[in-house]
């Protein structure tokens, strides 16, 4: 059997808000793609940084290509991490920038120029590879950040919300790039509020909400398990009181408000949507309107 590139066993991590992510388990092999998905503030970036060995877990084990994650010097050479637009070196060209990081990451000096050209091509930066970074648009700089994460030939690529705030055309470019990276045999783990743009690439997912791991495993398993995950938006007089009441109700994973609009994430069938509205009414709350929105962000 092929050794997993990423093997996560019963991982736990306490978040700053006191909630605990528990029972995170995953095994990824060459070409697998993991989506870590959930609303803001649920621990997606923290979990990604734990996988990157940048933050310690509170319990459980992480193995990277057969090596324990606490063997950081060895493991980090197997990882590529993208956290957003890279630090700017305005006088350097992208080619020089990638050459510097290839050499400092231990790429064989005889193959540095070849490897740099490969990732320039993969990330579709050929046309601007010899331009100064200070003169480039943000879209090119973000792709340069991805190229930096790839230049040393990692086995596992970790991406923190890489498609955020892109126009649809640039998102399409990134999706094509990520598909190429996956097809080259890398494992990819991507954290985002939604992974709909790369849904066709996913083999695994970890779905988070308010300190809960709603599901973590192969896509086929999660699709059926999370089919009853629902999100409703209610306009309520006394939204703060409604949030307090709903947060204590069984089956509700998350309740929050923006002004009079209360957002609720819970597990149940369509009849239970009306049940929540009726529950608030019995508590003297005036519900002005409500609507259901897609809850499974995949």
C-alpha positions in Angstrom: 0.0 0.0 0.0 1.2 3.5 -0.8 2.4 5.5 2.2 0.0 8.5 2.7 1.6 11.8 2.0 -0.6 13.3 4.8 -1.8 11.1 7.7 -3.8 12.9 10.4 -4.8 10.8 13.4 -7.3 12.1 16.0 -6.0 15.6 15.9 -7.3 18.1 18.5 -6.6 21.9 18.7 -8.0 24.4 21.1 -8.9 27.8 19.4 -8.5 31.2 20.9 -12.3 31.4 21.6 -12.1 28.3 23.8 -13.7 25.9 21.4 -11.8 22.7 20.4 -11.5 21.1 17.0 -11.7 17.3 17.7 -11.5 14.1 15.8 -9.7 15.5 12.7 -8.7 12.4 10.7 -7.5 12.3 7.1 -5.3 10.2 4.8 -4.1 11.8 1.6 -2.2 10.0 -1.2 -0.6 11.4 -4.3 -3.1 13.5 -6.3 -5.6 13.8 -3.4 -7.2 17.2 -2.7 -8.5 18.2 0.7 -10.9 21.1 1.2 -11.0 22.6 4.7 -14.2 24.6 4.6 -16.4 26.6 6.9 -17.6 30.1 7.9 -15.1 32.8 9.1 -13.6 32.3 12.5 -14.1 28.5 12.9 -10.4 27.5 12.8 -9.7 26.8 9.1 -6.4 28.8 9.1 -5.4 27.4 12.5 -5.9 23.8 11.3 -3.9 24.6 8.1 -1.1 26.0 10.2 -1.1 22.9 12.4 -0.7 20.8 9.3 2.2 23.0 8.2 3.9 22.5 11.6 3.7 26.2 12.3 1.4 25.7 15.2 1.4 22.7 17.6 -1.6 20.5 18.0 -2.9 19.8 21.5 -3.4 16.1 20.8 -3.2 13.5 18.0 -0.6 12.8 15.4 0.4 14.2 12.0 2.7 12.2 9.6 4.0 13.7 6.4 5.2 11.1 3.8 5.9 8.7 6.6 7.7 11.1 8.9 6.3 12.5 12.2 5.5 16.2 12.1 7.7 16.9 15.2 10.7 16.1 12.9 10.2 19.7 11.6 13.6 20.1 9.7 12.8 17.0 7.6 9.1 17.5 7.2 9.1 21.2 6.2 11.1 20.4 3.1 8.2 18.2 2.0 5.7 21.1 2.5 4.7 24.1 0.4 2.7 26.8 2.2 0.8 29.7 0.5 -0.7 32.3 2.8 -1.4 35.2 0.4 0.5 37.9 -1.4 4.2 37.3 -0.7 6.6 39.9 0.8 7.5 42.4 -1.9 11.1 42.6 -3.3 10.4 45.5 -5.8 13.7 45.4 -7.6 13.8 41.6 -8.1 12.2 39.9 -11.0 10.0 36.9 -10.4 12.6 34.6 -11.9 15.3 36.0 -9.5 12.8 35.7 -6.6 12.1 32.1 -7.3 15.7 31.3 -8.0 16.6 32.7 -4.6 14.0 30.5 -2.8 14.9 27.4 -4.9 18.5 27.7 -3.8 17.7 28.4 -0.2 15.3 25.4 -0.1 18.0 22.9 -1.2 17.1 22.4 -4.8 20.1 20.8 -6.6 22.1 23.8 -8.1 22.3 22.0 -11.4 18.5 22.0 -11.7 17.5 25.3 -10.2 17.0 27.1 -13.5 15.0 24.2 -14.9 12.8 24.0 -11.8 12.2 27.7 -11.8 11.1 27.6 -15.4 8.8 24.7 -14.6 6.9 26.6 -11.9 6.8 29.8 -13.9 5.1 27.8 -16.6 2.8 26.0 -14.2 1.7 29.2 -12.6 1.3 31.0 -16.0 3.8 33.7 -15.2 6.0 33.3 -18.3 5.0 36.6 -19.8 6.1 38.5 -16.7 8.9 36.3 -15.3 11.6 38.8 -16.1 9.7 41.9 -14.9 10.4 43.7 -11.7 8.0 42.6 -8.9 7.4 46.2 -7.9 5.8 46.9 -11.3 3.5 43.9 -11.3 -0.3 43.7 -10.6 -1.5 42.0 -7.4 -2.8 39.0 -9.4 0.8 38.2 -10.7 2.3 38.7 -7.2 -0.2 36.2 -5.7 0.7 33.7 -8.4 4.4 34.4 -7.6 3.6 33.4 -4.0 2.1 30.1 -5.2 5.2 29.6 -7.4 7.4 30.1 -4.4 5.4 27.4 -2.5 6.0 25.0 -5.4 9.5 25.7 -6.4 11.3 23.2 -4.2 9.0 20.3 -5.3 6.9 19.8 -2.2 4.8 16.6 -1.6 2.0 18.5 0.2 0.9 22.0 -0.8 -1.1 24.0 1.8 -3.2 26.9 0.6 -4.9 29.5 2.8 -8.0 30.9 1.0 -6.1 31.4 -2.3 -9.2 32.3 -4.4 -10.4 35.1 -2.1 -11.3 38.4 -3.7 -10.5 37.3 -7.2 -12.5 38.2 -10.3 -14.0 35.1 -12.0 -11.4 35.1 -14.8 -8.5 34.9 -12.3 -10.2 32.3 -10.2 -10.5 30.2 -13.4 -6.8 30.5 -13.9 -6.0 29.4 -10.4 -8.4 26.4 -10.7 -6.5 25.3 -13.8 -3.2 25.8 -12.0 -4.3 23.8 -9.0 -5.6 21.0 -11.2 -2.2 20.8 -12.9 -0.4 20.7 -9.5 -2.7 17.9 -8.3 -2.2 16.0 -11.6 1.6 16.2 -11.1 1.2 14.0 -8.0 1.2 16.6 -5.2 -1.4 16.5 -2.4 -3.2 19.7 -1.9 -5.0 21.0 1.2 -7.0 24.2 0.7 -8.8 26.2 3.4 -11.6 28.5 2.3 -15.1 29.6 3.2 -16.3 27.8 0.1 -14.6 25.4 -2.2 -17.3 25.3 -4.9 -14.8 26.6 -7.6 -12.6 23.5 -7.0 -15.4 21.0 -6.1 -14.6 18.8 -9.1 -11.0 18.5 -7.8 -11.9 17.5 -4.2 -11.3 14.0 -3.0 -11.6 14.8 0.7 -13.0 17.5 2.9 -13.0 18.7 6.5 -16.1 20.8 7.2 -15.9 23.1 10.3 -18.5 25.2 12.2 -18.2 27.0 15.5 -15.7 24.7 17.1 -17.2 21.5 15.6 -15.8 19.2 13.0 -19.0 18.4 11.2 -17.3 15.9 9.0 -13.8 14.9 7.8 -13.1 12.3 5.2 -13.7 11.2 1.6 -16.2 13.3 -0.3 -18.5 10.4 -1.1 -19.0 9.8 2.7 -19.5 13.5 3.5 -22.0 14.3 0.8 -24.6 11.9 2.3 -23.7 12.7 5.9 -24.1 16.4 5.5 -27.1 16.4 3.3 -29.2 17.7 6.2 -26.9 20.6 7.1 -29.0 23.8 6.8 -28.5 27.5 7.0 -31.3 30.0 7.6 -31.3 33.8 7.8 -34.0 35.2 10.1 -35.0 38.9 10.5 -35.9 39.1 14.2 -36.8 41.9 16.6 -34.4 41.3 19.4 -31.7 39.5 17.5 -29.2 39.2 20.4 -31.8 37.4 22.5 -32.6 35.2 19.5 -29.0 34.2 19.1 -28.8 33.3 22.8 -31.9 31.1 22.6 -30.9 29.4 19.4 -27.4 28.7 20.6 -28.7 26.6 23.4 -31.0 24.6 21.1 -30.0 21.0 20.3 -28.8 20.5 16.7 -27.7 24.2 16.3 -24.0 24.5 15.5 -23.8 28.2 15.1 -26.0 31.3 15.6 -24.8 34.8 15.0 -26.3 38.1 14.0 -25.6 41.2 12.0 -28.1 43.8 13.1 -31.6 42.3 13.0 -30.5 39.4 10.7 -29.8 36.1 12.6 -27.8 33.4 10.8 -28.3 29.8 12.0 -26.4 26.7 11.0 -28.1 23.5 12.1 -28.7 19.9 11.3 -32.2 18.9 10.4 -34.8 18.3 7.7 -37.0 21.1 6.1 -39.7 20.8 8.7 -37.2 21.8 11.4 -36.7 25.1 9.7 -40.3 26.0 10.6 -39.6 24.4 14.0 -36.9 27.0 14.7 -39.2 29.9 13.8 -42.0 28.5 16.0 -39.6 28.0 18.8 -38.7 31.7 18.7 -42.4 32.6 18.6 -43.0 30.6 21.8 -40.3 32.6 23.5 -42.1 35.9 22.6 -39.7 36.7 19.7 -41.1 38.5 16.6 -39.8 36.9 13.4 -40.3 39.3 10.5 -39.0 37.0 7.7 -36.8 34.0 7.1 -35.1 32.3 4.2 -33.0 29.2 3.7 -29.6 29.4 2.0 -27.2 26.7 0.9 -25.3 25.5 4.0 -22.9 22.9 2.6 -20.3 25.2 1.2 -19.1 22.6 -1.3 
